[in-house]
Amino acid sequence: MSEQKNLLTTNRKALTINLDEPKYGTFAEIGAGQEVARVFFQAGGASGTVAKTISAYDMAFSDAIYGKAPRYVSRERLGLMLDHEYQLLLERLAATRGDRTTFFVFADTVAARNFLGTNEAHGWMGIRFQLEPNGPPSEIVLHVRMWDKENVLQQEALGIVGTNLIYGAFYYRDDPKKFTESLLDNLSSDRIEVDMLRFSGPAFTSVDNRLMSLHLVQFGLTNAVMFGENGEVLQPSEVLHHKAILVERGSFRPVTHVNVDMLNCATAQFVQEPLVKGKSVVVLMEITMNNLLAAGELDPQDFLSRVDLLGDIGFTVLISNYSEYFRLTSYFRRYTKEMIGVAMGINNLLEIFNEKYYENLEGGILESFGRLFRNSVRLYIYPMRQEAYDHYLTTGQTNVPPGSGAQARTFAAGVLINAKNVQVVDHLRNLYNHLLENHYIDCIVGFDPTILHIFSRDVLRRIKENDVTWEQMVPDSVAVAIKKRVLFGYTPAGTAK
């Protein structure tokens, strides 16, 4: 952290804005007190910045002012607040000072810790602001979760992060990465988590919200972010709330027939589970930050390519920094008590039984499994060809140089390794048998045996080598997208390498 950054206390940020003459606007805060407005009043000079503060705590008052929304603390409610207050600013002040003022509205709707400590402490906040007098507005919206155990500390943290948001919008808007990092200035991630961030408007025409969300994970502001089929940034709690969840982890570089077959087969089994029948189900493809940073640093284009390709075939994507599966399922338990399914290959199953990953846990592998399998969690295991399995045990790599055509069909007819005949180390065999017999681990059935020779690394190699056989190893829509967008080192016909 630079010396200059150390000087930017919350008070200094608020005072800087208060003394910046063109900036003038409204603070509308619901649910945890007027914490951000309080920071600006205490900093001094607030009369130059604050046109109005409002806090409509009672639901009837809030509905009367802003209109009804499905939930009191929601993105919809925040949007209504920003719309209403921004329009009032223009109606009442544009004629008298619009030529010399850049108007803004800061709003938040928050549920802080209640007296009994039984509620979810979270909130939505955003700012709508002009770049120049009489100009169109831009907007930043984010979702926060508060982790302090005391209400007064949560209020303090909200005041800080709200001030950081306003300051960043005004002074870091040309550097979105710096803006993202600055949201936790004078805070820490064990107090505030920012798990959704969206930029819009003329100030951010060059900003890709997917990359900005990825930076939330990369910079430690949150542990996971989510994207919809069209690349839209989603808020995890809205998507996962009270849902049964099925997830497949992978590199998806690129997504192959095997990736899709694995998840489709697992889904067919998952929805027939007695605990899932009749329930709403969310199906996710998940990529870890370790996977995205495998080359040592983040490649934005590589990341966007994977998210886009998964979206093209209709999947919701989760990016997380949870290396261990038990941490991933614990994350899902924030939002749901319903059943969780995890689809994986034999290689990932063996990695789960690798004790080196649990050396930092006091209870070792038993503690990790206690966390992983509690509360209705099931692993669905996709099979592997014998030769790929043997190669993996020797080298740690699954993609043995495969044949094609008749040779691939021979492989398909050969011995398959599945959840029932896979071998784990001797001293864990009884543990494995217990999990298998009690259906914590199940074999995936109904899979396509003719595609088991396909591995992402092999597809990627063939793309880069301009071997057209790769097109038969991925879904048609993925092949079309790779060629259209020139992804993963693909060279169009007639183009020199």
N, C-alpha and C positions, 0 to 999 in steps of 0.2 A: 504494500500500500504506500503510495507516494505521500510526501510531506504535505503537498497541496490538498490531497484528498482528506488527510487528517484534519485539516483546518475547516473542512466543510461539515460542521456540525449541523444537526437538524435546525437549531436556532439560526445559524448563519444562512442556511438555505432559505428559510422563510423570510428573514430580513432582506436578503438579496432581492427576492421577488417583490416584497413590500416597497422597496426603493426603486423598482423598475417601473417608471411612471406609466407606460402605455398599458400595462397588464392590470385588468380590472374584472372582477367577476363574483360569482356566487358559490357558496359552500352549502351543499345540501347533504345532511348526514342522518341516517336512521339506524338505530339499534344499539349503539354502544357509546352514545354521547357525541358531542361535537368535538372530537379529538383533534382533527386536522385543523379546523378553524381555531381551536384553542392555541395551537402552536403558533399560528400566524398572529393572533392577538398578543401573545406573550412576547413574541420577537420584537414588537414595536413597529410603528409606522403602518399599521394595518389599514388605516383609513384611506391610504393610497391604493389599496388592493381589494378590499372587501366591499362589494356592493350590498350583499345580503348574506346572512346565515339563516338556515332553517333546519329544524329537526322535528319531523312529524312522526312521533313515536306511536301514537294510537293508530291501529289499523284503519279505523273509520276515517280519521283525519287524512291519513296517507292515501287511502282510496279516493277520497273526495278531491284531493289535490292532484294526484298523478294518474288516477284511473286504476282499475283492478288488474292484478297480475296473478298467475297461478300460485306463486309462492311469495311470501313476504321478502325473503332473502333469495334473489334470483337475478339472472342476467336481464330478464324481461323487466323486472322492477327498476333495475338500474337504468335501462334504456328509457323507460318512461320518465324517470327523474331528470335525466340529461336533456331529453326533448323538451319537457315542460319549462325547466329553469332557463335553458338557453333561449327559447322563444321569448320568455318574459324579459330577459336582458335586452334583446333586440327591440322589442316593442317599447320598452320604457326608457332606454338609454341611447339607442342608435342615433336618434335625431339630434340629441344634445351633445354627444361626445363620440359618436361612431367614427368620425374622420380622424381622431387622434388616439383611439383606444383599440387594443386587441382584447376582445372579450373572451372569457373562459367560464366554464362551469366545472367544478369538482363535485362529484357525488359518490356516496357509498351507502350500501345497505348491508348491515352486519348483524350476525347473531354471536355475541360474545358469551363467555362462560356464564351459565345461569347460577343461581344461588346454590343449587344442589349439585352442580357440575355434571349434569346428565345429558346435556345437549351437544350437538356438533358445533364447534366454534369456528365459524368461517364467514366470509363476506365477499361481496363484489364491490369494486371501486373503479372509477374511470374519470377521465377528464376530456372535455370537448373544448377546443380552443382555436382561435384564429392565428394565422401566421402574420397577417397584416391587417390594418384597419379596413373594415368593410369586406374582408375576404371570406371565402368559404371556410367552414370549420374542418379540423382534423380531430381524430379521436384515438384514445388509448383506453382499453378496458382490460382489467385483470381480476383474477380470483385468488383470494388468500385464505390460508388456514392458519389459525392461531394455536400455538402449542403451550404458551404459558399456563400455569396451573391456577393463577389468580386473575380475577376479572380486571383489577386495576392495572396489572402488567400487560394484559391483552389490550386494554385501552391505550396504554402508553405506546405499545408497538404499532397499533393502528395509526396513531398520530405521526409516528416516524415514517412508516412506509407510505402513507398518503402524501406527506411532504416530499419524500423522495420521488414519488410519481409526478407531482406537479413540477418540481425542479427539473427532473429529467425531461419532461415534455417541452419545457421552455429552452433548456440549455444543452441537452444531449440529443435532441431529436435527429440531428444529422449523423449521429453515431449510435445506431440502435444497440450494438453490442455493449458499448459503454453504458447506455441507458439501462440495459438489462442488469448488468452487474451492480449498478448504483442503487437498485431497488432495495438492497439489503445494507446500504450504508448505515452505520451506527446500530445495526441489528445483527442477528445471526440466524442461520437456518433452523436452529432449535427453538426459535421464538416465532418466526413467520415463515410460511412456505407459500411460494407463488407457483401455482400449478396450471395456470392458463393466462395467456397474454395475447392480445390482438391489437394491431395497429390498422388504422384506416384513414382515408382522406388524402388531400393533396400533399401533405407533408411527408407521406410515406408511400408514394407511388412505386418506389424501387424496393420496398421492404417485402420480404417473403415471410409471412407469419409462421410458416412451418420451421424455418431456420431460427427465428426468434424463440419459438417454443423449445426447439432443441437446445438453444443456449441456456434455457432455464435449468435443464438437466446438467448440461456441461459445466455450468458455473455453480451448481449446488443449490439453486433456489428451490428445486423440487426433485423428486426421485423418478417421476414418470410424466410423460405428456402423451396426448392421444390425437389422432387424425382420422377424419371420416373418409368415405369413399371418394369424395371429390377434393381431398386435400384440406378440407376445412379443419381448423383447430377446434377440438372439442374439450369440454371440461369433464374430467373423468367421473366425478361424483354424479353428474347428470346422466351419463351413459350407463354407469354400473349400479346405480342405486337400486337395491332390492332385486337384482338380476342374478340368474344362474350364469356362470362364466365358463367358457371354454377357450383355451389359449394354446397356440403353437409358437414356440420360440425357434428362430432360425436366422441365418444370414440373409437369405432371399436375394442373393447376388449372382444371378437373378432368381426370381421365383420360378420353380420348375413344376412339372406334372406331379412329381412326388410330393412337394409341399402342399399342393392343392388336394391331391388324393388323400393324404394323411389327415388333413383337417376335415374334409368332407366325410370320410369314413368315421372319424372320431365323433363328429357332430351327429351322425346318424345313430350311433350308440348312445351318446350323451343324452339326447332328447328322449330316449326310451327308458332312462333311469327312473325308478319310482319317485325319487326325490325331485326330478326335473319335469316330469310330465305335467303339462298345463301351466308351467311357469314361463316367464319371459326369459329368453336366452340371449346373451351377447357372445359373439364369436370374434376372437382377436388374433391377429398375427403380431408377435412381439419381437423386437430387436433390442439387444442390450447395447449400452454405450461402449462396453468393452469390444463388442463386435464392430461398432462404427469407428472406434479408435484403434483398430487392429494394426493399421499401418503407422501408428505413432501420433497422428494428428487427424483432425476431422476433415474429411473431404466433403464439402457441402453438396457438390453435384452428385456424388455417389449416394449420399443420404437421400436427396430428393428423388433420385432415380428409383430407389427401392420403395419409397413411400408411394410414388406415383404408380409404379407397376402393381403394387398390391391394391391400390385404390381402383386401378383399371379393371381388376377382376372382382371388385365388390367387397373387399375386406377392410375392416377398421384396423388401424395400426397403433400399437402402443410402443413407445420408446422408453426404456427404463435403465436405471443403473443398478438393478438387482441382479448380481451375478448368480446368486444361489436361488434355487426355485422356492425354498421355504420363505425367503424374503418377498418374493413376488406374490405368493399366495397370501402372505400376511398383509400385503398392501391391498389386495382385493377385499380382505376382511374388513377394511375400513368402511366399505360401502355396501356389503351384502352379507347375509347369513345363509344364502342359498348355496347349492352345491357348486364346486369348482372342479373342472376337468382340465388336464394338461396333456396335450398330444405331443409325443416325442419319438425319436428313433432310438434304436438299440444303443448307439454310441452315447447319446445323452443320458440314457438310463444308467449306463456304466459309470458315467461321470458323477451322477448323483451318489453312487456307492463308493466314490473315491474319497477316502478319509482325509486327504491332504487339505481339502477345502474347508474342513471344520476344526482345524487346529486352534482357531481363536475362540471357539465355543467351549465353555467349561464342561458341558456335557457331551462334546464331540458329536459324532454322527447320530447318536441316539437323541440328543437334544434337537438336532436339525430335523430328524424324521418326526419327532413329536410335534414340532411346529408345522412341518409340511403337511402331515396327514390328518391333523385335527380338524374337526368340523366339516366332514363330508368333502374330502378331496380325493380324486381318483386320477391315476396316470393311465393313459391309453398309449400302448406301445406298438409302433409300426415296425414290421419285420425288416431284416437285412439278409442279403445273400451270404452264404457261408464264406466265400472267398473274400468279400468285403469285410466281413467280421474278423477273419483271420488277419487280414492286412491291417485293420484298425488295432488289434491287440499288439501287433508287432511295431507299427509305426505311429499310431495315433491318428492316422488319416483314413478316411472311409472310401475315398474315390480311387480304387484300383483302376488301372487302365482297362476300360471295358471294351467289349466287342460290340458289334451292332448286328442287326438282322438275325440270321440263324443263330449266331453265337449268343445274342441277348436272349433268344427264346430258350436256348439250352440252359443259360443261367436261371431263367425263370422257372424251369422245371426241376432245378436242383434243390439241395437242402437249404431251407430258410431258418434263420435264427430269429426266434420270437421271445416273448416274455416268459414262456414256459420252459424253453430249453437253453436260454442264455446262462452262462456261468459267471458267478461272482466269486470273490475270494472266499476261501473255506470258512474263515471265522465269521463271515457275514451271511453265510448261506441260510442258517436257520432264521435269521431276521428277514431275509428276502422271501423265504418260503411262507413265513407268517403273513407278509404283506400280500403275496400272491394268492394264498388260500382264502384270505378275507376280502379279496377283490379291491384292495387299495391299488393294485396294479392289475391291468387287464390287457389282453391281446387285442389289437385292432383287427377286425374281420372285414371281409368284403373288399379288400384292397385289390389293386390291379398288379398282378405279378409280372406283367411284361414291361413295367417301367422301373423296376427295382435297380436297374443298372445306372440310373440317372443320378448325378450329384452336381450340385451347384458349381463346385470348383471346376469340374470337367466341362460344364456348359460354358463357363466364363473363359476357359482356355480356348475352346473351339471358336467362340466369338472373336477373340483377339487374333486367332490364327486364320480367321476368315474361312473356317470350315463350316459349310452351310448345314451340316447335319445337326447343329445346335437348334435349328428352328423346330425340329421334331421333338425336342426335349422339354419344351416350354409350352404353355397355353398359347393358342393362336393370337389372342389379344396382346399377350406379352411380346411375342415375336414382332408383331406389327409395331408396337410402341418402341421397342428397342431400335428397330430400323428407322422409324420415323424421327426419333429423337437422337439417334446416333449415340446410344448409351453403351457403357461397359467396354469401350474400345472397338465397337463395331465400325467397320469400314464399308461404306456403300459401294456397290458395284461401279467399277470405272474410276474409283478414287485411289490415288497412290497411298500406300501405307506410310 
